[in-house]
Amino acid sequence: MPELLTSSTTDLYRSLVAQTASRVAARFAEATQPSSGASRAELQRQVDAVDLTASGVGTPTAIREIDELFLENAVWFHHPAYAAHLNCPVALPAVAAEAVLAAVNPSVDTYDQSTVGTLMERRLIDVAAGWIGFHAGDGVFTSGGTQSNLHALFLAREAALAEARMPRAQALPRLIVFATASSHFSVGKSALLLGLADDAVIVVADDGEGRMLPAALDDAVASAVASGRLPMAVVATAGTTDRGVIDPVAAVAAVCDARGVWLHVDAAYGCGLLVSRRRRHLLDGIERARSVTVDFHKSFFQPVSSSAILVREPRDLAAGAWHADYLNPLENEEPNQVDKSLQTTRRFDALKLWVSLRAIGADRIGEMFDAVIDLAQAVSDAVAADDELELVGRSQLSTVLFRLRTEGTSAHEQDALVAGVRRVLFESGRALVAKTVIDGRPCLKLTLLNPETTLDDVLAILGMVKDAATTLAGIGAELIGADA
């Protein structure tokens, strides 16, 4: 069957991959802006025009359609004018590994589906745990930070229920999680999915810049215990999504140790610091956590998806183990990771990071992450010195938050411009920036994850932002005058 990749279609496979790679490479080389700027209505029209219920048109035609539909309108994270979200350009060795994964299609839930793949993932988990300081730790790869956080809080829930001196149904609604308002939304979502009470997530005060105050955490835990609640976990964030700041992990760990509470560190964003020779100290104390989330598809420059949950004590993972005769028979001594993962069928995503580490090394990855942090500091300095812009705090990682100070407009009018500026740039396709809300006020956000982006590249984006703001402010003034 020519439709399947088998020993009889290897020549066809080789030709198809070469042709497809050529098309993708051409698009990379020709990209002059991060997106095409095509309207949603136009893209919807193109998508709806494809008849997915008709007879097949053949692989060459289908690939050509993908080129014209998807690649023509893709968002290019490698372009220096892309500065919106936590998306990174990807390491070339990892892209090559993705081609291997797609062709071989292993699943690393059981040893007999992957053999050496399982052993390679286990070795890589050991290495990553070692970066944290979990020298006898364990873990498993996941689909992303949201799943890793859910998995960690599930394990924390089971540990707390096991320690509670009351029936499970009685203890469950009393469990609580502590985090700052800047923690990832997946903390609250996980509480919902885990069946916790509506008020289960207790917001701990921060220092005004998004970093948890250890003294406030201690008071919050003491108050909760006094009111009859059961502390389940504390979530410290090593790289908040908006501000890019890091909770004081060591001081938070001291509170957790004293109070006997599970500490989970969400290092989805900041995990690149684990291999930084210049900034590793920002994660001091992470080795005292009970569990850690790492997203290699953010600060290790890996293709989506590549994340993991790592635990200090391997026995903690047993809380999620489940027996199925066809997967993990009782007599089986093979390392079947279905006993550790929330997933069953699971891609061998560890291969991408394995190849990247072998090809370029952990130190080089750390240098690349340091480069984007250096860039963010330089951009922050430039924003702070610009009379038309207002810097909103300082990041410890690679984000830059700022507001507009357009001449002749009030603070309220400047806030109203934020969404419009982002929309103008997005719809033009010339630059992509993000919008968020800090302390009740909207602001623009740059997320810098491309080590090849220069300060001049980002200053060009800021120039586009200011030009769009000036134009929109002028239009607004004209409309106000017309209404008057």
N, C-alpha and C positions, 0 to 999 in steps of 0.2 A: 504493500500500500504506500504510494508516494506521499500520502498525507502525514505519515509518522516518521519520526527519526529512528531508524533502525540501521543494521549493518548494510542493508541494501540501498539506503538513501544517503550515505555519507557524502558522496560527491554533490548531491543536490543541497545538502545541509551546508557544506563548505561554501558553495556559491551563494546561497541565500544569505548566510551570515555576512559574507564579504560585501554583498550588494547593500544590505541593510546598514552595516557599519559605515559604508561609504556615504550613504545618505545622511546618517546622523552626523558624521564628521563634517560634511559640507555645511550642515545647518549650524554647527558650533562655530565654524570658521566664518560664516556669513552673518552671524547675529550682530546687528548694530545697535540693538536696544534689548532690554530684558523681556519684552513681550511685543506681540504684533500690534496691540492696540485695537484689535477688532472688537466690535461691540458684542455684548451678550446676545442681542437679537440676531446678529449675523452668524455668530457661532452656533446658536440654537438652530438656525435655518440649515446650516451645513450638516449638523449632526442629524437632524430630522430627515434630511434628504437621502441618507444612507439606508437602504432596505436590508435589514438584518434577517428578514424572513425569506429572502429570495434564494435561489440556487447560488452556489459558490461562484465567484468570479475568477478564481485562481490566485495562487499566492503572489505572483509578481504584481498583479493589479491591486490586490489587497494591501500590499506593502506600499505601493505608490499612493494609495488613498491615505494611509497612515501618515506618510510624509506630508501630503498636502493638507490633511485635516489637523493632525495632532502636532507634528513637528513645526509646521508653519505657524502655529498659534501657541506653542509651548511657552512656559515661563522658564527663562534661562538663569539659573542661580549662579552660573559662573560669570555673568556679565557684571562689570563693576558698578552699574547703576541699579543693580538689585540690592536692596538694603531693607527688606521688609520683615521677614520672619526668620526663624531658626532653621534655615535651609542652607546647606553648604555645597560648594563645588566638591566633586568626589575624587578620591585618589584613583589614579589610573590602574594600579594593580588590583584595586577592589572591583573596578569595572570589568577587568578580565576575569576575575573570579566569579562575577555574576553570570558571565557567559557559560562558565563551567556548571554553575548551579542549575541554570535553566535547561541545559542539555541533559545532564545526568539525572536531575530531579530527585535527589535523595530526601528522605525524611529522617530526622534525628530523634524521633520519639523512641524507637527501639533499635537496639544494636544490630539486629538482623536486617534492618532496612538501610543501614549506613556504615556499619563496621568501623573502619578507620575514621570516618567522619565524627562518630560519637567520641572516639578517643581524642581527636584533635580539639573538639569543643571542650571536653573535660580539661585538657591541658591549658587551653586558653582561659578558661574560667579560673584555673589555679593561678595563672600569671596575673590576671586582672585583680583577683582577690589579694594577691601579694602587693600590687600597687597600693591598695587601700591600707594594708597592714593586717589583713585577715590571713595569717600564715597557715591556718588550718581550715580556711573557710570553704565555701561551696557556692553554687549558684546555677543559673540556667539562662540561656538567651531568651529574649521575649520579642514581641512585635514593636515595642516602644515604651516610652516613659510612663504612659498611662497604665499599661498592663503591668509594668514593673512595680509601680506604686500600689496598684490594686493587690498584686500578689503579696507585697510586703505587709500591707495592712491586713490582709487575710491571715497571714501567719501570726501577726501581732494579736489579732482577734482571738485566734485559737489558743495562743499562749495565755492570754488574759482570762479566757473562759476556763482553761484548765486550772488556773491558779485561784479562781473565784470559789469561795466556799458557799455556793448556792447553786440551784439547778440552772441549766443553760438558759431556759426561757425566762428566768427571773433576772439573770445577770446581763443578758444581751442588751436590753434597753437602758442599762445603766453605764454601758461602756462609752468612753469619750476619747477623742483625739485632740491633741493640741497642735496648733500651727498658726502662723501669722496670716494676716490678710493678703500678703504677697505670695503665699504658697500656691502651687499649681492647682488649677480647678479640679484635677483628678483626685485630690484629697477629699473634697466634698462629695464628688461623684462616687468614689469608692465607699464612703460611709453609707451612701444610699444603697449601693449594690450589695453591701455586706449586711444590710438589714438593721443598721444602727438607728438610733432615735433621730428625729429631725434636728435636735439641738446637740448632736453628738460632737460636732467640730467646734471646739472652743478657740476663739481668736485671741492670741497672745499679743500684747502690746509690743511695738517695735520702737526703734530709735529715731523715727521720723524719716528714715531713708529706706525702710523695709527690712532691716535686720532685727531679728528677735532679741528681746531683752531677757537675759537669763533670770534676773531677779523677778521680773514679771511672770515668767514661766513658773518659777518656784512658788510664787504666791497663787497662781492659777491652779496648780496641782494641789496645793494644800487646801485651797478653798473647795475644790471639787471633791476631794476625799472627805472633808468635813461635812459636805452636804449629802454624802452617801453614794456619790458616783464612783465608777471604777476606771481609773486611767488605763487606757489601752496602748497608746503610743504617742510619742512626740515626733512631729515631722519637722526636721530642720532642712532648710533649702540651701543648697550650694550652687547658687546661680538662679535668682528669680527671673521669670520670663520677661517682665517689663524693665525692672531697674538693673538687673544683672548684678545683684549684690549677694553676699554670702553670709548666712547666719554664723555667729561665733560658735562653731561646732564644739570646740573643747569645753567652753563654759556651759553650753547646753547639755553636753554629755555628763558633766559633773552633776548637774541637777537631776538628770535621768538616773544616774548611778545612785545618788543619795535617796531618790524617791522610788527606786525599783521599777522604772517605766521603760518600756521598749523604745529605743531611739532609732528612727529611720531617717536616713539622710537622702534627700532627693537631689542627686548630683547629675541629673540628666543633662543640664547645660554645662556645669562646671567640671565635668569629669575629665576634660582635657588637661586640667591642672595636675592630674595624677602623674602625667609624664612630662610636666614642665620642670626644667631645672632652675628656673628663675622664680616661679610663683607657687611651687608645691606647698609652701608653708601656709597658704591661704586655706588649705584643707586640714590643717593640724587638728587632731582630735577625731577625724573621721574613722580611725581604726577602733574607736570605742563604741561605734554604732552597732546595732544588732543586725541592721540590713541597710543596703545602699542601692539606689537606682543609678545606672549609668546608661547614657545614650551615645553610642559610638557614631550614630548617624548625625550627630550635631558637631561635637568638637574633636572627633577623630576623623572627620572627612570621609565617612563611609556612606554608601548608598542606602536609602531606606529599604528595608528596616534592619537595624542592628542595635539592639539594646539588651540589657541584662539586669537581673536582680542578683545581688551578691549578699551572702549572709555570713556572719562571723562563726556561727555554730551550725555545722552541717545537719545536725539533728532537727533543726527548726524546719527544714524543708519537708520533713516527714508528715507534717500536718496536712499537706495537700496530696499525699499519696493515695492512690485508689487502685484496687485490684480488678483486673479483667483477664480472664484465662487466655484470651488470644493475644494479649500484649505482654503481660508480665506474669507468666505462670510461676507458681510457688517454687518449683524446682530450678528456676532459671537464675543463674548467678551472673549473667551478663549485665553490663551497666545500662539498663533501660531507663532513659531519662523521662519517660512518661510518669515515673514516680516523683519527679521533681517539678515538672512544668504544669501550668494550667491548661496548656494546649496538648492536643494529641499529635496530629500531623503537624510537622514544624520544619521549616526550611533550615538548611545548614548555613545560616547567616554568619556563623563564626568563621567560615572560610574566607570571607572578604577581609576581615580584620587580620586573620592569620597571614594572608598573602601581603597585606599592607605592612605589617610589622616586619616580615622577612625582607620585603623589598626596600623599604625606606627607613625602618627602625622607629622605635618609640620616641627616642630623643628628637628626631626630626619632626614627628607629629607634634610633640610638645613645643618645638620652635615655631611651627606653623600657627598653633593656637596662641602663643605669645605674640606673634606678629599682628593678629587681629585685635588683641587687647591693646597693644601699643598704638595701633591705628585709632582705636576708639578714644584713647586718651588724647591723641593729637587733635582729633575732630572735636572733642569736648572743649579743648583749649580754644579752638577756632570759633566755636559757637559762643563761648563765654566772652570772647573779644568782639563779637559782632553786635552792633547796636540794634540790628533788626531782629535778632533772635535772643531767646532766653533759655539758658541751660537749666534743665530740671534735674538736679542731683548729679552725682558722679557714680559711674558704674565701676565695679571691680572686674568686669569681664568685657564684653564687646558690644554693649548697647549704648546708644546716645539718645537721651530724651530731651526734647526742646519744644518751646512754644514760640509763636510769632509775635513780633512787636511792630506791626505795620504802622507807619506814621499816619496820624490822623484818625486812628481807630481806638475805641475803648477796649478794656480787657474782655468785656462780654463779646464785642464784635470780633476780636482776635480769636477767641475760643470758637466762635461760630465759623471762622475761616478754616479750621483744622480739617474737618471732614471734607470740605470742598477742595482744599489743596491736594489732599491725598487722592480724591476722586479724579481731579484733572490730570494728575501725573499718571494714575493707573490707566485711565481711558486713552491717554496718548501713547502708552507703552514705553515712554522715554525713560521713566524711572519708577521704581516701586518702593514706597516707604509705608510704614505701618502707622496706625492710630491707636492710642490707648487713653485711659483716664487715670490720672494720678491726683490724689487728694481732691477728688471731685471735679477736676478740670481736665478737659481734653488736651492732649499734646501729641506731637508727632514722634515717631520712634524709628531710629536706624538700628538695624541688627547687622553687624559686620562680621561675616564669617568667611570672607575670601582673602587669603593671605596675599594675593596678587593685586588687590585693590590698593590704590595709592591715596594719599591725602588729597591730591588734586582731583581724583575721581569723585571723592565724596564732596569736596567743595563745589564741584559742578552740580551735584545733586542739590546741595543747599541753595545754589544759585537758582535752579529751577523752582525750588520751593518758594523762594522769595518773589520771583517773577510771577508765579501763579497767585500768590497772596496779594500782590499789588494789583494784578488784573481783577481778581475777584472783589477786592475792596473797592476798586473803582466802579465796577458794575453795580455793587451794592449801593454806593453813594448816588449813582445815576438813578437807580430805581427809587431811592428815598426821595430824591429831588423831584422825580416825575410824580410820585404819589402826593407830594406836598402841593 
